[in-house]
Amino acid sequence: MKCLVSIPSRFVDQLKGTKETGIGYQVVSVELKDGRSFDQVVTSEGCIIEVRGYTEIPFAADDVASVSLNHKHWNFRDGSDTRSKSRSATA
C-alpha cells in the first residue's frame, strides 16, 4: 500500500501494540490541531492510507494532534464510499 501521510512517530509507537481491525490495517480516529476530527481513518505500517469520504487525505502529518484506535470498520477497499462522494461533489 502506498504511504499517503506518515503518522507522527509518537502515535505509531502507541498503535504498534494494539489489535488490528483487519489483516494489516487499523481504523483510528484522528483529531487535528485545528479541532477537526475524522472517525474512520485507515492506517497501515505507520501510514494513513485512507480517510472515509475523501479521495485524498485532507490533512498533513504536522496537523495531527491525536490518534486513537476505534475499529469503526467499513469496506474501504471497495471504494464505493469515496466514489459516491466524488460524484456528488462534481455534480
BELQUI-V94951 format. One record per helix or strand. SS is the DSSP state (H for helix, E for strand). FROM is the first residue (numbers start at 0). TO is the last residue. If there is no record, write none. Layout:
<<SS/FROM/TO> <SS/FROM/TO>>
This chain:
<<E/4/5> <H/8/15> <E/21/21> <E/24/31> <E/36/43> <E/46/50> <H/60/62> <E/63/68> <H/75/77> <H/79/89>>
